[in-house]
Amino acid sequence: FQGNLESYLFSERQAKMAKAKAKASKPAGGKAPSRAVPESIKKKQASEKKIADVAKAEAATAEKKAKDDVKIFADNAAKYQAEYEAAEKLAIANRRSAKANGGFYVPAEPKL
C-alpha cells in the first residue's frame, strides 16, 4: 500500500507544479505570452509589405489607365467611323452628280 501512496502523492505534486507553472506563464488577461520574432523575419515581412503596397498601387494605376484608354479608344473609333461615313457619302454624291451630268466618276485609288 505504501508504494501506491508514494506514486499517488508524487503524481499529485507533479499536477500541482504543472498548474503553478501554467499560471505563472499566463499573464493576467489569460492569453499566452507571444514569442519573440527574430529581427530578420521582421525585416523580411516589412520588405514584403513594401513590395505588396507598391504592387497594389501600380495595379490601381494600371486599372485607371486601362479605363481611360478604353474611353479614348471609343472616342477615336467614333471619330474614324464618322470620317468613313462622310467619305462614303461624298463618293455616293460624286457618282450621282457625274451620272446626272452624263459623265463617269472614278474613285481615287489608295496610294501604296
DSSP file (Angstrom, degrees, kcal/mol; ACC not computed):
  #  RESIDUE AA STRUCTURE BP1 BP2  ACC     N-H-->O    O-->H-N    N-H-->O    O-->H-N    TCO  KAPPA ALPHA  PHI   PSI    X-CA   Y-CA   Z-CA
    1    1 A F     >        0   0    0      0, 0.0     4,-1.9     0, 0.0     5,-0.1   0.000 360.0 360.0 360.0 -33.7    0.0    0.0    0.0
    2    2 A Q  H  >  +     0   0    0      1,-0.2     4,-2.4     2,-0.2     5,-0.2   0.884 360.0  55.2 -66.1 -38.5    2.8    2.4    0.7
    3    3 A G  H  > S+     0   0    0      1,-0.2     4,-2.1     2,-0.2    -1,-0.2   0.909 109.5  46.8 -60.9 -42.3    4.3    2.2   -2.8
    4    4 A N  H  > S+     0   0    0      1,-0.2     4,-2.2     2,-0.2    -1,-0.2   0.874 110.4  52.9 -67.5 -37.0    1.0    3.1   -4.3
    5    5 A L  H  X S+     0   0    0     -4,-1.9     4,-2.6     2,-0.2    -2,-0.2   0.903 108.7  50.0 -65.8 -40.4    0.6    6.0   -1.9
    6    6 A E  H  X S+     0   0    0     -4,-2.4     4,-2.7     2,-0.2    -2,-0.2   0.923 111.8  46.9 -64.0 -44.1    4.0    7.4   -2.8
    7    7 A S  H  X S+     0   0    0     -4,-2.1     4,-2.3     2,-0.2    -1,-0.2   0.884 112.4  51.4 -66.1 -35.8    3.3    7.2   -6.5
    8    8 A Y  H  X S+     0   0    0     -4,-2.2     4,-2.1     2,-0.2    -2,-0.2   0.937 112.7  44.6 -64.0 -47.0   -0.1    8.9   -5.9
    9    9 A L  H  X S+     0   0    0     -4,-2.6     4,-2.4     1,-0.2    -2,-0.2   0.887 112.0  53.3 -65.3 -38.6    1.5   11.7   -3.9
   10   10 A F  H  X S+     0   0    0     -4,-2.7     4,-2.2     1,-0.2    -1,-0.2   0.920 110.4  46.4 -62.8 -43.5    4.2   12.1   -6.5
   11   11 A S  H  X S+     0   0    0     -4,-2.3     4,-2.2     1,-0.2    -1,-0.2   0.863 110.7  53.3 -68.7 -34.2    1.7   12.5   -9.3
   12   12 A E  H  X S+     0   0    0     -4,-2.1     4,-2.3     2,-0.2    -2,-0.2   0.910 108.7  49.8 -64.9 -40.9   -0.3   14.9   -7.2
   13   13 A R  H  X S+     0   0    0     -4,-2.4     4,-2.5     1,-0.2    -2,-0.2   0.906 110.3  50.3 -63.1 -41.5    2.8   17.0   -6.7
   14   14 A Q  H  X S+     0   0    0     -4,-2.2     4,-2.3     1,-0.2    -1,-0.2   0.903 109.9  50.3 -63.5 -40.5    3.5   17.0  -10.4
   15   15 A A  H  X S+     0   0    0     -4,-2.2     4,-2.1     2,-0.2    -2,-0.2   0.912 111.3  48.1 -64.7 -42.1    0.0   18.1  -11.2
   16   16 A K  H  X S+     0   0    0     -4,-2.3     4,-2.5     1,-0.2    -2,-0.2   0.906 112.2  49.4 -64.3 -41.7    0.2   21.0   -8.7
   17   17 A M  H  X S+     0   0    0     -4,-2.5     4,-2.4     1,-0.2    -2,-0.2   0.891 109.9  51.1 -66.3 -38.5    3.6   22.0  -10.1
   18   18 A A  H  X S+     0   0    0     -4,-2.3     4,-2.3     2,-0.2    -1,-0.2   0.907 110.9  48.5 -65.1 -41.4    2.2   21.9  -13.7
   19   19 A K  H  X S+     0   0    0     -4,-2.1     4,-2.3     2,-0.2    -2,-0.2   0.919 112.1  48.7 -63.1 -44.1   -0.8   24.1  -12.6
   20   20 A A  H  X S+     0   0    0     -4,-2.5     4,-2.1     1,-0.2    -2,-0.2   0.897 111.6  49.6 -63.6 -40.0    1.5   26.6  -10.9
   21   21 A K  H  X S+     0   0    0     -4,-2.4     4,-1.9     2,-0.2    -1,-0.2   0.896 110.5  50.2 -66.1 -40.6    3.8   26.7  -14.0
   22   22 A A  H  X S+     0   0    0     -4,-2.3     4,-1.2     1,-0.2    -2,-0.2   0.894 111.3  48.6 -65.5 -40.0    0.8   27.3  -16.3
   23   23 A K  H  < S+     0   0    0     -4,-2.3    -1,-0.2     1,-0.2    -2,-0.2   0.893 111.4  50.1 -65.9 -39.1   -0.5   30.1  -14.1
   24   24 A A  H  < S+     0   0    0     -4,-2.1    -2,-0.2     1,-0.2    -1,-0.2   0.844 109.8  50.4 -69.1 -33.2    3.0   31.7  -14.0
   25   25 A S  H  < S+     0   0    0     -4,-1.9    -1,-0.2    -5,-0.1    -2,-0.2   0.743  99.7  74.8 -80.3 -21.3    3.4   31.6  -17.8
   26   26 A K  S  < S-     0   0    0     -4,-1.2     6,-0.2    -3,-0.2     2,-0.0  -0.744  78.6-133.9 -92.4 136.6    0.0   33.2  -18.5
   27   27 A P    >   -     0   0    0      0, 0.0     3,-1.6     0, 0.0    -1,-0.1  -0.195  37.7 -89.2 -76.0 179.4   -0.5   36.9  -18.0
   28   28 A A  T 3  S+     0   0    0      1,-0.3    -2,-0.0     2,-0.1     0, 0.0   0.796 123.2  64.2 -62.7 -30.2   -3.5   38.3  -16.2
   29   29 A G  T 3  S-     0   0    0      2,-0.1    -1,-0.3     1,-0.1     3,-0.1   0.637 110.8-117.6 -70.5 -13.8   -5.5   38.6  -19.4
   30   30 A G  S <  S+     0   0    0     -3,-1.6     2,-0.3     1,-0.3    -2,-0.1   0.387  74.3 123.9  92.8  -3.1   -5.5   34.8  -19.8
   31   31 A K        -     0   0    0      1,-0.1    -1,-0.3     3,-0.0    -2,-0.1  -0.652  66.4-112.5 -91.1 148.3   -3.5   34.9  -23.1
   32   32 A A        -     0   0    0     -2,-0.3    -6,-0.1    -6,-0.2    -1,-0.1  -0.488  43.5 -95.8 -72.9 148.2   -0.3   33.0  -23.5
   33   33 A P        -     0   0    0      0, 0.0     2,-0.2     0, 0.0    -1,-0.1  -0.374  41.3-115.1 -66.1 143.1    2.7   35.3  -24.0
   34   34 A S        -     0   0    0      1,-0.1     2,-0.2    -3,-0.1     3,-0.0  -0.509  28.7-114.9 -79.0 147.4    3.7   35.9  -27.6
   35   35 A R        -     0   0    0     -2,-0.2     2,-0.3     1,-0.1    -1,-0.1  -0.489  33.0-102.0 -79.8 151.6    7.0   34.6  -28.8
   36   36 A A        -     0   0    0     -2,-0.2    -1,-0.1     1,-0.0     0, 0.0  -0.548  32.9-136.1 -73.0 135.0    9.7   37.0  -29.8
   37   37 A V        -     0   0    0     -2,-0.3     5,-0.1     1,-0.1    -1,-0.0  -0.801  25.1-110.8 -94.1 131.2   10.0   37.3  -33.6
   38   38 A P     >  -     0   0    0      0, 0.0     4,-1.9     0, 0.0     3,-0.3  -0.242  22.0-121.8 -60.1 149.4   13.6   37.3  -35.0
   39   39 A E  H  > S+     0   0    0      1,-0.2     4,-2.4     2,-0.2     5,-0.2   0.857 110.3  57.1 -62.0 -37.3   14.8   40.5  -36.4
   40   40 A S  H  > S+     0   0    0      1,-0.2     4,-2.2     2,-0.2    -1,-0.2   0.877 107.0  48.6 -64.3 -36.2   15.5   39.0  -39.8
   41   41 A I  H  > S+     0   0    0     -3,-0.3     4,-2.7     2,-0.2    -1,-0.2   0.888 109.7  52.2 -70.7 -38.1   11.9   37.8  -40.2
   42   42 A K  H  X S+     0   0    0     -4,-1.9     4,-2.3     2,-0.2    -2,-0.2   0.923 110.9  47.9 -61.7 -42.9   10.6   41.3  -39.2
   43   43 A K  H  X S+     0   0    0     -4,-2.4     4,-2.6     2,-0.2    -2,-0.2   0.913 112.0  49.6 -63.3 -42.7   12.8   42.8  -41.9
   44   44 A K  H  X S+     0   0    0     -4,-2.2     4,-2.5     1,-0.2    -2,-0.2   0.917 111.4  48.7 -63.3 -43.5   11.6   40.3  -44.4
   45   45 A Q  H  X S+     0   0    0     -4,-2.7     4,-2.2     1,-0.2    -1,-0.2   0.897 111.5  50.4 -63.1 -39.9    8.0   40.9  -43.5
   46   46 A A  H  X S+     0   0    0     -4,-2.3     4,-2.2     2,-0.2    -2,-0.2   0.921 112.1  46.3 -65.4 -43.1    8.5   44.7  -43.8
   47   47 A S  H  X S+     0   0    0     -4,-2.6     4,-2.4     1,-0.2    -2,-0.2   0.890 112.4  50.5 -68.3 -37.2   10.1   44.4  -47.2
   48   48 A E  H  X S+     0   0    0     -4,-2.5     4,-2.4     2,-0.2    -1,-0.2   0.875 109.8  51.2 -65.8 -36.3    7.4   42.1  -48.5
   49   49 A K  H  X S+     0   0    0     -4,-2.2     4,-2.5     2,-0.2    -2,-0.2   0.907 109.8  49.7 -66.0 -41.4    4.8   44.5  -47.2
   50   50 A K  H  X S+     0   0    0     -4,-2.2     4,-2.5     2,-0.2    -2,-0.2   0.936 112.0  47.9 -61.3 -46.1    6.5   47.4  -49.1
   51   51 A I  H  X S+     0   0    0     -4,-2.4     4,-2.5     1,-0.2    -2,-0.2   0.907 112.2  49.2 -62.1 -42.2    6.6   45.3  -52.3
   52   52 A A  H  X S+     0   0    0     -4,-2.4     4,-2.4     2,-0.2    -1,-0.2   0.895 110.8  50.1 -64.8 -40.2    3.0   44.4  -51.9
   53   53 A D  H  X S+     0   0    0     -4,-2.5     4,-2.3     2,-0.2    -2,-0.2   0.911 112.0  47.5 -64.8 -41.9    2.0   48.0  -51.3
   54   54 A V  H  X S+     0   0    0     -4,-2.5     4,-2.6     2,-0.2    -2,-0.2   0.922 112.8  49.0 -64.5 -43.6    3.9   49.2  -54.4
   55   55 A A  H  X S+     0   0    0     -4,-2.5     4,-2.4     1,-0.2    -2,-0.2   0.891 111.0  50.4 -63.4 -39.0    2.3   46.4  -56.5
   56   56 A K  H  X S+     0   0    0     -4,-2.4     4,-2.2     2,-0.2    -1,-0.2   0.916 111.6  47.6 -65.1 -42.8   -1.1   47.3  -55.2
   57   57 A A  H  X S+     0   0    0     -4,-2.3     4,-2.3     1,-0.2    -2,-0.2   0.911 112.7  48.8 -64.6 -42.3   -0.5   51.0  -56.1
   58   58 A E  H  X S+     0   0    0     -4,-2.6     4,-2.8     1,-0.2    -2,-0.2   0.889 110.1  51.9 -65.0 -38.5    0.8   50.1  -59.6
   59   59 A A  H  X S+     0   0    0     -4,-2.4     4,-2.4     2,-0.2    -1,-0.2   0.905 110.0  48.7 -64.4 -40.8   -2.2   47.8  -60.2
   60   60 A A  H  X S+     0   0    0     -4,-2.2     4,-2.2     2,-0.2    -2,-0.2   0.910 112.9  47.9 -64.7 -41.7   -4.6   50.6  -59.2
   61   61 A T  H  X S+     0   0    0     -4,-2.3     4,-2.5     1,-0.2    -2,-0.2   0.916 112.2  49.1 -64.4 -43.3   -2.8   53.0  -61.6
   62   62 A A  H  X S+     0   0    0     -4,-2.8     4,-2.4     1,-0.2    -2,-0.2   0.885 110.5  50.8 -64.4 -38.6   -2.8   50.4  -64.4
   63   63 A E  H  X S+     0   0    0     -4,-2.4     4,-2.1     2,-0.2    -1,-0.2   0.909 111.2  47.9 -65.4 -41.9   -6.5   49.8  -63.9
   64   64 A K  H  X S+     0   0    0     -4,-2.2     4,-2.3     1,-0.2    -2,-0.2   0.913 112.4  49.3 -64.8 -42.2   -7.3   53.5  -64.0
   65   65 A K  H  X S+     0   0    0     -4,-2.5     4,-2.7     1,-0.2    -2,-0.2   0.892 109.0  53.0 -63.9 -39.8   -5.1   53.9  -67.1
   66   66 A A  H  X S+     0   0    0     -4,-2.4     4,-2.2     2,-0.2    -1,-0.2   0.904 109.4  48.5 -63.4 -41.1   -6.9   51.0  -68.8
   67   67 A K  H  X S+     0   0    0     -4,-2.1     4,-1.7     2,-0.2    -2,-0.2   0.923 113.0  47.7 -63.8 -43.3  -10.3   52.6  -68.1
   68   68 A D  H  X S+     0   0    0     -4,-2.3     4,-2.3     1,-0.2    -2,-0.2   0.899 110.6  52.4 -63.5 -40.0   -9.1   55.9  -69.5
   69   69 A D  H  X S+     0   0    0     -4,-2.7     4,-3.1     1,-0.2     5,-0.2   0.890 105.4  54.3 -63.3 -40.0   -7.7   54.1  -72.6
   70   70 A V  H  X S+     0   0    0     -4,-2.2     4,-2.3     1,-0.2    -1,-0.2   0.911 109.5  48.1 -61.0 -41.3  -11.0   52.4  -73.3
   71   71 A K  H  X S+     0   0    0     -4,-1.7     4,-2.3     2,-0.2    -2,-0.2   0.924 112.9  47.8 -64.8 -43.6  -12.7   55.8  -73.3
   72   72 A I  H  X S+     0   0    0     -4,-2.3     4,-2.7     1,-0.2    -2,-0.2   0.915 111.8  50.2 -62.6 -43.5  -10.0   57.2  -75.6
   73   73 A F  H  X S+     0   0    0     -4,-3.1     4,-2.5     1,-0.2    -1,-0.2   0.896 110.4  49.7 -63.3 -40.0  -10.3   54.2  -77.9
   74   74 A A  H  X S+     0   0    0     -4,-2.3     4,-2.2    -5,-0.2    -1,-0.2   0.906 111.6  48.7 -65.4 -41.2  -14.1   54.5  -78.1
   75   75 A D  H  X S+     0   0    0     -4,-2.3     4,-2.2     2,-0.2    -2,-0.2   0.921 112.7  47.9 -63.6 -43.8  -13.8   58.2  -78.9
   76   76 A N  H  X S+     0   0    0     -4,-2.7     4,-2.8     1,-0.2     5,-0.2   0.905 110.3  51.9 -63.5 -41.3  -11.3   57.5  -81.6
   77   77 A A  H  X S+     0   0    0     -4,-2.5     4,-2.5     1,-0.2    -1,-0.2   0.907 110.0  48.7 -62.7 -41.6  -13.4   54.8  -83.1
   78   78 A A  H  X S+     0   0    0     -4,-2.2     4,-2.1     2,-0.2    -1,-0.2   0.902 111.8  49.9 -64.0 -40.5  -16.4   57.1  -83.2
   79   79 A K  H  X S+     0   0    0     -4,-2.2     4,-2.0     2,-0.2    -2,-0.2   0.931 112.9  45.6 -64.1 -45.6  -14.3   59.8  -84.9
   80   80 A Y  H  X S+     0   0    0     -4,-2.8     4,-2.7     1,-0.2    -2,-0.2   0.888 110.5  53.9 -65.6 -38.5  -13.0   57.3  -87.5
   81   81 A Q  H  X S+     0   0    0     -4,-2.5     4,-2.4    -5,-0.2    -1,-0.2   0.903 108.1  50.2 -62.1 -40.8  -16.5   55.9  -88.1
   82   82 A A  H  X S+     0   0    0     -4,-2.1     4,-2.3     2,-0.2    -1,-0.2   0.901 110.4  50.2 -63.6 -40.8  -17.7   59.5  -88.8
   83   83 A E  H  X S+     0   0    0     -4,-2.0     4,-2.5     2,-0.2    -2,-0.2   0.924 111.1  48.4 -62.3 -44.7  -14.8   60.0  -91.3
   84   84 A Y  H  X S+     0   0    0     -4,-2.7     4,-2.3     1,-0.2    -2,-0.2   0.905 112.2  48.6 -63.7 -41.6  -15.6   56.7  -93.1
   85   85 A E  H  X S+     0   0    0     -4,-2.4     4,-2.5     2,-0.2    -1,-0.2   0.896 111.5  50.1 -65.3 -40.0  -19.3   57.6  -93.3
   86   86 A A  H  X S+     0   0    0     -4,-2.3     4,-2.3     2,-0.2    -2,-0.2   0.913 111.3  48.5 -64.7 -42.1  -18.5   61.1  -94.6
   87   87 A A  H  X S+     0   0    0     -4,-2.5     4,-2.3     2,-0.2    -2,-0.2   0.897 111.8  49.8 -64.4 -40.0  -16.2   59.7  -97.3
   88   88 A E  H  X S+     0   0    0     -4,-2.3     4,-2.2     2,-0.2    -2,-0.2   0.916 111.3  48.5 -64.5 -43.7  -18.8   57.1  -98.3
   89   89 A K  H  X S+     0   0    0     -4,-2.5     4,-2.5     1,-0.2    -2,-0.2   0.889 111.0  51.1 -63.9 -39.1  -21.5   59.9  -98.6
   90   90 A L  H  X S+     0   0    0     -4,-2.3     4,-2.5     2,-0.2    -2,-0.2   0.908 109.5  50.0 -64.3 -42.2  -19.1   62.0 -100.6
   91   91 A A  H  X S+     0   0    0     -4,-2.3     4,-2.2     2,-0.2    -2,-0.2   0.910 112.0  47.9 -63.0 -42.0  -18.4   59.1 -103.0
   92   92 A I  H  X S+     0   0    0     -4,-2.2     4,-2.4     2,-0.2    -2,-0.2   0.920 112.2  49.3 -64.1 -43.7  -22.1   58.5 -103.5
   93   93 A A  H  X S+     0   0    0     -4,-2.5     4,-2.5     1,-0.2    -2,-0.2   0.902 110.9  50.1 -63.2 -40.6  -22.8   62.2 -104.1
   94   94 A N  H  X S+     0   0    0     -4,-2.5     4,-2.4     2,-0.2    -1,-0.2   0.895 110.8  49.0 -65.4 -40.6  -19.9   62.3 -106.7
   95   95 A R  H  X S+     0   0    0     -4,-2.2     4,-2.4     2,-0.2    -2,-0.2   0.921 113.0  47.5 -64.5 -43.3  -21.3   59.3 -108.5
   96   96 A R  H  X S+     0   0    0     -4,-2.4     4,-2.3     2,-0.2    -2,-0.2   0.915 113.4  47.3 -64.7 -42.6  -24.8   60.7 -108.6
   97   97 A S  H  X S+     0   0    0     -4,-2.5     4,-1.7     2,-0.2    -1,-0.2   0.894 112.6  49.3 -68.0 -38.0  -23.6   64.1 -109.8
   98   98 A A  H  <>S+     0   0    0     -4,-2.4     5,-3.3     2,-0.2     4,-0.3   0.910 112.7  47.6 -65.9 -41.3  -21.4   62.5 -112.5
   99   99 A K  H ><5S+     0   0    0     -4,-2.4     3,-0.8     3,-0.2    -2,-0.2   0.875 110.5  52.1 -66.4 -38.4  -24.3   60.4 -113.7
  100  100 A A  H 3<5S+     0   0    0     -4,-2.3    -1,-0.2     1,-0.2    -2,-0.2   0.841 111.9  46.2 -67.3 -32.3  -26.6   63.4 -113.7
  101  101 A N  T 3<5S-     0   0    0     -4,-1.7    -1,-0.2    -5,-0.1    -2,-0.2   0.397 120.1-108.7 -90.8   2.0  -24.1   65.3 -115.9
  102  102 A G  T < 5S+     0   0    0     -3,-0.8    -3,-0.2    -4,-0.3     2,-0.1   0.679  82.6 109.2  82.3  17.5  -23.6   62.4 -118.2
  103  103 A G      < -     0   0    0     -5,-3.3     2,-0.4    -6,-0.2    -1,-0.2  -0.391  65.8-106.9-112.4-168.1  -20.1   61.6 -117.0
  104  104 A F        -     0   0    0     -2,-0.1     2,-0.6    -3,-0.1    -9,-0.0  -0.940  16.6-144.3-123.5 145.2  -18.3   58.9 -115.1
  105  105 A Y        -     0   0    0     -2,-0.4   -10,-0.1   -10,-0.1   -11,-0.0  -0.949  12.6-170.2-109.7 123.1  -16.9   59.0 -111.5
  106  106 A V        -     0   0    0     -2,-0.6     3,-0.1     3,-0.0    -2,-0.0  -0.952  21.4-133.9-112.2 114.0  -13.7   57.1 -110.9
  107  107 A P        -     0   0    0      0, 0.0     2,-0.1     0, 0.0   -16,-0.0  -0.314  29.7 -97.7 -67.8 151.5  -12.9   56.9 -107.2
  108  108 A A        -     0   0    0      1,-0.1     3,-0.0     3,-0.0     0, 0.0  -0.406  36.3-130.2 -67.9 140.1   -9.3   57.6 -106.1
  109  109 A E        -     0   0    0     -2,-0.1    -1,-0.1     1,-0.1     2,-0.0  -0.667  29.9 -98.2 -91.2 148.7   -7.2   54.6 -105.6
  110  110 A P        -     0   0    0      0, 0.0     2,-0.2     0, 0.0    -1,-0.1  -0.359  37.3-116.4 -66.7 144.1   -5.2   54.2 -102.4
  111  111 A K              0   0    0      1,-0.1    -3,-0.0    -2,-0.0     0, 0.0  -0.561 360.0 360.0 -78.3 142.4   -1.5   55.2 -102.6
  112  112 A L              0   0    0     -2,-0.2    -1,-0.1     0, 0.0     0, 0.0   0.427 360.0 360.0 -98.6 360.0    0.9   52.4 -102.0
